[in-house]
Amino acid sequence: MLKRMGIRKITVTTTAIFLIGILYLFPVKTPKVEKNITYVDESKFSDVFLLDKNNYLSEVSVVTEGDSLESKLRSKIDSITKKNVSKSNFKPIIPVNTKVISLNVKDNLCTIDFSKEFLSISASLEEKLIEAVVYTLTSENEITEVIIKVEGYILERLPNSNKLLPNKFDRSYGINKEYDINSLYDLTKTTIYYVGEDEGDTYYVPVTKINNDNSEKISIIVNELKSSLLYQSNLGSYLSSKATLKDYKVEEEVMKLTFNDKIFDSMYDKNILEEVVYTIGKSVKENYSVSKVIFYVDDKEVTEF
């Protein structure tokens, strides 16, 4: 019995040594995998506004072409112009075959002249068409105002409703407008960013609330975002309903916001969700002339936008 076991061990050991020797003398070649990795300069990314599946104009980051500001702006407009084929989950809004006749920038004012195809928009989207152009162009820091022309003439009215338009636009024109008014006097506009979701991905949707609420805008922003998910509009917010804005102040283009600890993701994780930071930060920058938003909890700085 012992003799047989010894012979078996010797056989197994010899076989293992033989196999190792074979692999050493004739190593298995690992197939070479070709890697085609394209690196994109972060400075080439820029925000444009496209329609999501619910027809909300949504902030989408795209790669732009060109080195000059004018060429970059043309590239952004091209991104929101309808093509024959689109596989994106977001839809461009400028009518197909629309051409940019000219685009000029002077003193933070962009003047853009479209071909006549620009006017071939449906009545339901004509307001959003203007909003998309204005917000896409002014998403560049160098642009604060926009003049829209068609075939050399300033666009004075919407093509279908004949609604009178201003000669110059800025972001106070609003986007994805929602009205809740009981009087035509003392109207206020507050643009608030919400979270949209598509197949697990999140993006941000600005909505301009037009009402008679004369509260401080930061209070309106926080109170709106505390309303949790907005099922009727398919927009959401991750800010807890128990979060309380305890104080705020603006110093040298910086807004400092102090919340209670309910703004944290959980009582164990002393972090603020990215979606909360972004929705509040983007909303603040849309309504105040600030370059930074700093979040505090009980006088301790937590993060910034």
C-alpha positions in Angstrom: 0.0 0.0 0.0 2.7 2.5 1.0 4.8 1.5 -2.0 1.9 2.2 -4.4 1.3 5.6 -2.8 5.0 6.5 -3.1 5.0 5.5 -6.8 1.8 7.6 -7.4 3.4 10.7 -5.8 6.5 10.3 -7.9 4.4 10.0 -11.0 2.3 13.1 -10.2 5.4 15.1 -9.4 7.2 14.0 -12.5 4.2 14.9 -14.7 4.0 18.4 -13.1 7.7 19.1 -13.7 7.4 17.9 -17.3 4.4 20.2 -18.0 6.2 23.2 -16.4 9.2 22.5 -18.6 7.0 22.4 -21.7 5.4 25.8 -20.8 8.9 27.3 -20.1 10.4 26.1 -23.4 7.3 26.9 -25.5 5.5 29.8 -23.8 1.9 30.6 -24.8 1.8 33.9 -26.7 -0.8 36.3 -25.5 -2.6 37.8 -28.5 -1.8 41.4 -29.0 -4.8 43.7 -28.5 -4.9 46.8 -30.5 -6.1 49.8 -28.4 -7.6 52.7 -30.2 -8.0 55.3 -27.5 -9.0 58.8 -28.4 -8.3 61.6 -25.9 -10.4 64.7 -26.0 -9.2 68.0 -24.6 -11.5 69.0 -21.8 -11.5 72.5 -23.1 -13.3 71.2 -26.2 -16.4 70.3 -24.2 -19.2 72.8 -24.0 -22.8 73.0 -22.9 -25.7 73.1 -25.4 -29.4 72.7 -24.8 -31.3 69.9 -26.5 -34.8 68.4 -26.1 -35.1 65.4 -23.9 -37.8 62.7 -24.3 -40.3 64.9 -22.4 -39.5 68.0 -24.6 -37.6 69.8 -21.9 -34.6 71.7 -23.0 -31.8 70.0 -21.2 -28.1 70.9 -20.6 -25.9 68.5 -22.5 -22.2 68.5 -22.9 -20.8 68.2 -26.4 -17.4 68.4 -28.1 -17.0 71.6 -30.1 -14.7 72.3 -33.0 -12.6 75.4 -33.7 -10.1 77.5 -31.8 -11.8 80.9 -32.0 -14.8 81.9 -30.0 -16.9 82.5 -33.2 -16.0 79.0 -34.6 -16.8 77.4 -31.2 -20.2 79.2 -31.2 -20.9 78.0 -34.7 -20.1 74.4 -33.7 -22.5 74.7 -30.7 -25.3 75.9 -33.0 -24.5 73.0 -35.4 -25.0 70.6 -32.4 -28.6 71.8 -31.8 -29.5 71.8 -35.5 -31.5 68.9 -36.8 -29.7 66.4 -39.1 -31.2 63.7 -41.3 -30.1 61.0 -38.8 -29.9 61.3 -35.0 -29.2 58.4 -32.6 -29.0 60.5 -29.5 -31.5 60.3 -26.7 -31.6 64.1 -27.0 -33.1 65.9 -30.0 -31.8 69.1 -31.6 -34.4 71.7 -32.1 -33.3 74.1 -34.9 -35.1 73.0 -38.1 -33.2 70.8 -40.6 -31.3 72.6 -43.4 -31.1 75.8 -41.4 -27.8 77.6 -42.1 -25.9 80.2 -40.1 -25.4 83.1 -42.6 -23.2 85.0 -40.2 -22.2 85.1 -36.6 -20.4 88.0 -35.0 -19.3 88.8 -31.4 -18.7 92.3 -30.1 -18.5 93.4 -26.4 -20.2 90.2 -25.0 -23.0 90.5 -27.6 -23.4 87.7 -30.2 -25.4 88.5 -33.3 -26.4 85.5 -35.3 -28.2 85.5 -38.7 -30.1 82.3 -39.8 -31.4 81.3 -43.1 -35.2 81.3 -43.7 -35.5 77.6 -42.7 -35.1 78.7 -39.1 -38.8 79.8 -39.2 -40.1 76.4 -40.2 -40.7 75.4 -36.6 -43.9 74.0 -35.1 -46.1 76.2 -33.0 -45.5 74.0 -29.9 -41.8 74.5 -30.1 -41.2 78.0 -31.3 -40.7 79.4 -27.8 -38.2 76.7 -27.0 -36.4 77.3 -30.2 -35.5 80.8 -29.1 -34.7 79.6 -25.6 -32.3 76.9 -26.9 -30.4 79.4 -29.1 -30.1 82.0 -26.3 -29.0 79.6 -23.6 -26.7 77.6 -25.9 -24.8 80.8 -26.9 -24.8 82.4 -23.5 -23.4 79.2 -21.9 -20.1 80.7 -22.9 -18.8 83.1 -20.3 -17.9 85.6 -23.0 -21.5 85.9 -24.2 -24.2 87.7 -22.2 -26.6 88.9 -24.9 -27.8 87.6 -28.2 -29.4 89.2 -31.3 -31.3 86.8 -33.5 -31.7 87.6 -37.2 -33.3 85.8 -40.1 -32.1 86.6 -43.6 -30.6 89.9 -42.4 -33.6 91.1 -40.4 -33.9 91.1 -36.6 -36.5 88.5 -35.5 -39.3 90.6 -34.0 -42.0 88.0 -33.5 -42.4 84.3 -33.1 -43.3 82.8 -36.5 -46.6 81.1 -35.5 -48.1 82.9 -32.6 -46.8 86.3 -33.7 -45.7 87.0 -30.1 -43.6 90.1 -29.9 -39.9 89.5 -29.1 -37.2 91.7 -27.6 -34.5 93.0 -29.9 -31.9 91.5 -27.6 -32.0 88.4 -25.5 -30.2 87.4 -22.3 -30.8 84.5 -19.9 -33.5 86.5 -18.1 -35.7 85.5 -21.1 -36.1 82.2 -19.3 -36.2 78.5 -20.4 -38.8 75.8 -20.1 -41.1 78.4 -18.6 -43.8 77.5 -16.1 -46.4 80.0 -15.0 -48.2 80.2 -11.7 -49.6 83.7 -11.5 -52.6 85.4 -10.0 -51.7 88.9 -11.2 -49.9 90.4 -14.1 -48.1 92.8 -11.7 -45.0 92.1 -9.6 -44.0 89.0 -11.6 -40.7 87.3 -10.7 -38.6 84.8 -12.6 -36.5 82.2 -10.9 -34.6 79.6 -12.9 -34.2 76.3 -11.1 -32.2 73.3 -12.2 -33.7 69.9 -11.7 -32.4 66.4 -12.3 -33.6 64.4 -15.4 -32.9 60.7 -15.8 -32.5 58.6 -18.9 -31.5 54.9 -18.8 -29.7 55.4 -15.5 -27.9 58.5 -16.6 -28.6 61.9 -15.0 -28.6 65.3 -16.6 -29.8 68.8 -15.6 -32.9 70.6 -16.7 -33.4 74.4 -16.0 -37.0 75.5 -15.5 -38.0 79.2 -15.2 -40.7 79.6 -12.6 -42.8 82.7 -13.3 -45.1 83.8 -10.4 -45.9 86.5 -7.9 -43.6 85.2 -5.2 -41.4 88.1 -4.0 -39.3 86.0 -1.6 -35.6 86.0 -1.8 -34.6 83.8 -4.8 -32.3 81.5 -2.8 -35.3 80.7 -0.6 -37.5 80.0 -3.6 -34.7 77.7 -5.0 -34.3 75.7 -1.8 -38.0 75.4 -1.2 -38.7 74.2 -4.8 -35.9 71.6 -4.7 -37.1 70.3 -1.3 -40.4 69.2 -2.9 -38.7 65.8 -3.8 -39.6 64.1 -7.1 -41.9 66.0 -9.4 -43.9 63.1 -10.9 -46.1 65.2 -13.2 -43.1 66.7 -15.0 -40.7 63.8 -14.8 -38.1 66.0 -13.1 -36.6 65.4 -9.7 -34.5 66.7 -6.9 -32.4 64.9 -4.4 -32.5 67.6 -1.7 -34.1 66.2 1.5 -37.4 67.8 2.6 -35.8 68.1 6.0 -32.9 70.2 4.8 -33.1 73.8 6.1 -31.2 76.8 4.8 -30.1 78.5 8.0 -28.2 81.4 6.5 -26.8 82.8 3.3 -24.6 85.7 2.3 -22.8 87.0 -0.8 -19.2 88.2 -0.5 -17.0 89.1 -3.5 -19.0 87.1 -6.0 -19.1 84.1 -3.7 -22.4 82.9 -2.2 -22.1 81.1 1.2 -24.9 78.8 2.1 -25.3 77.3 5.6 -27.6 74.3 6.0 -28.5 72.0 8.8 -27.1 68.4 8.7 -30.1 67.1 6.9 -28.5 68.2 3.7 -26.0 65.3 4.1 -26.6 62.0 2.1 -27.1 60.2 5.4 -26.4 60.6 9.1 -23.4 58.3 8.7 -22.0 59.8 5.5 -21.1 63.5 5.9 -21.1 64.2 2.2 -23.6 66.2 0.1 -24.8 64.3 -3.0 -23.4 65.6 -6.3 -26.9 66.1 -7.6 -27.8 68.3 -4.7 -24.6 70.4 -5.1 -25.2 70.8 -8.8 -28.9 71.6 -8.7 -28.4 74.3 -6.0 -25.1 75.6 -7.4 -26.4 75.9 -11.0 -29.6 77.5 -9.8 -27.8 80.0 -7.7 -25.4 81.0 -10.5 -28.4 81.4 -12.8 -30.1 83.9 -10.5 -27.1 85.7 -8.9 -24.0 87.3 -10.2 -21.6 84.9 -8.4 -18.7 82.7 -9.6 -18.7 80.2 -6.7 -21.1 78.6 -4.2 -19.8 77.3 -0.9 -21.8 74.9 1.2 -21.5 75.0 5.0 -23.0 72.8 7.7 -23.0 74.3 11.2 -20.4 76.8 10.1 -18.0 74.1 8.8 -17.2 74.2 5.1 -18.2 71.0 3.3 -17.9 71.5 -0.4 -18.2 74.1 -3.2 -19.6 74.5 -6.6 
